[in-house]
């Protein structure tokens, strides 16, 4: 009975191994035409891996992909044009039993690296030009560009084989560009696009939403700026209060005009005895210019009286002039002024002529 049970258990071992192998799946992908990456779905056991391209020798896995010490996949070298050949893979358990084997057609299983060196140039003819490079100068590639403005929805363009893209008549907004690449159909089109490249921007982002501004500036940086500004204001206030020199520089003293005038007047009357010329310190020549350089003589004046006419006399009779005192003498002028008689003398002469002539 015991022998029968042992025989049945031993007989069920191949079936258990076959059941485990039926659950395994091996997936292989050519990365950037540089190496092949094969992974399997079951990660409970530490499997070993072998592979062979058609017409090539079988190779053990040169480099395993491990997580927590468990083999998760295998990376091995890729040679040019081998993707058109059939790849055969084997997966073995720890005790050397074959878990699963599979054949792969990798012509359409190529994934490139994302494009690099993206740059945006604004042309004079109102166009934006986007340029990029494909890693390792891989030939037979096509690229797809997507762009958006001010964080709006993406717009994808038609794939092109040129490493450039133009956008006519851009608006005054912020543009964001990304590019991805894959093997084109002329060289055996791949099913897999590369990941999107790092974004490149042109223009300025106009966002009136306050939440967008808070996203760009962290709370810590905002608090730090406010604290630094407060400390600076406090330091300036202390310097302004305690430093007289700084206070004079920042707030100059307005001169007291009343005090200055009072000082000038006190100096005039106290020190110079009210002598303005001495206080002003006028030059001697200028002071002599104000002094008179001539003298005038007094002339005698006679007064004439008009005698009223009587009823019988028809002529005007002038009274005799009143004589001045004898001691009133005229003084001759030694001035260089003009000798033309004054207006008073002219008037007197005219009056005499009118009186002497009888009517």
C-alpha positions, 0 to 999 in steps of 0.5 A: 500500500505504501509502495503504491502511494509513493509510486502515485506521488512520483508519477504526479511530479511531471504533471505538476511541473507541466502545470507550472510551465503552462502558467509561465509567459516570456515576453521579449523586447528589443530596447533601442536596437542595443540589447534584448530585454526578456521578462517572465510573469511568475516571480515566486521561484528563482528561474534560470534563462537561456536564449538563441537567435536562429543560426546562432549558438545558445547562450546563458543569460549574461545579466539577470534583472533582480528584485529582492534577490529573485530573478525577474528578467534577463538582458543580453546583447543585440546584433544588427538585423537580428530582429528579423530572425527568430528568437527561441527562449528557455526557462528552467527551475532551480533543479534544472527542469524545463519550465517553459520555452517559447519562440519570438518574432521580434521584428515589430517588438522594438522600443526606442529611447525618447528623443533628446536635445529638443530646442525651439527657434522663432523664425522671422517669418512668424513661425516656431521651429522645433528640432530634436535628435534620435539617440544613437542616430538610429535610422528608419525612424519616424517621430510624432509631436504633441503640443499644447498652450497654457496647460490645455489639452494636447494636440498630436501631429501626423508622424514624420521622418524629419527631425523637425516641426514647424508651427505657423503664426504662434500666439502670445502664449506658452507652448509646450512640446514633446516628441516620441519616436519608433521604427517606421514601416520601411524598416519593419514598423514597430508596435511600440512608441518610445516614451515621450521626451522631456518637455520644452517650452516657448513663451510665457505662462499666463495664469490668473488662477491663484492656485497656479501661482501657489503651486510655483512658489512653495509655502516655505519660500513664501514664509521665508521671504516675509520673515527676511523682509520683516527683519530688514524693516526692523533693522532699518527702523533701529538704525533710523532712530539711534543713528543721528547721521543716518537720520540726517541722510535720510531725513535732512534738516530744514533750515530755520529762515527766521533764526538766520535773519535774526542773526544777521540783524543782531550782527548788524546792530551789535557789531556795526552800530547800525552801519549798513555800509560797514556791515556790507563791507562795500568797496571804497570806490563804490562807496565814493560813487554815492557821494555828491561831487557838486554844490548849488548856489542860491539865487534871489527871488523877487515877487511881483504883485498885480495891481487891479485896474481902476475904472478910469485907467485902462493899463495894467500897473505892476507893483514894484518888486519886493527887495530881498534882504541885503545879506542874502547873497547868491552863491556861484555853482562850481558844478559841471552841470548844464547852464540852461536856465531853469523852467522857473526863470523862463516862466518869469521872463514870459510873465514880464513880457506880458506885463510890460506891454500895455493892452 
